[in-house]
Amino acid sequence: MADLQSKTYRSKFPRRGYLRAVGFLVNGEYLTGKGVSLGEGGIALLLPKLCQLAEEVVLTFEIPHGKFICARAEIRHSASAGAEGQYQLECLFTDLNAEYRREIRTFVSERGLH
């Protein structure tokens, strides 16, 4: 697991700012965080709890003017966000279906319309 911390992960897909609530289920505990950015490959968010790298989570969020999405993801990066008690996590979607990928791709490509 320490090896994951030393790696740098670059997004394969374009991202767009996503400042909305995100539900976060980890080890039976449900938290509400705030989205930072969203792309077809994953999401960055702020949470009040630091989580372990490579941990499997379930995320729930809504695309503006679109669908409500529930997706499995893996935590790829976590760090203190500077604000006391806030941590920034970057999660990689692990099994996002084609319909949800298309919905996110459309959201990212519609810059400035929402």
Sequence and secondary structure as in RCSB ss.txt:
>XXXX:A:sequence
MADLQSKTYRSKFPRRGYLRAVGFLVNGEYLTGKGVSLGEGGIALLLPKLCQLAEEVVLTFEIPHGKFICARAEI
RHSASAGAEGQYQLECLFTDLNAEYRREIRTFVSERGLH
>XXXX:A:secstr
 HHHHH     SS EEE  SEEEEEETTEEEEEEEEEEETTEEEEEESS   TT EEEEEEE TTS EEEEEEEE
EEEEE SSTT EEEEEEESS  HHHHHHHHHHHHSTT  
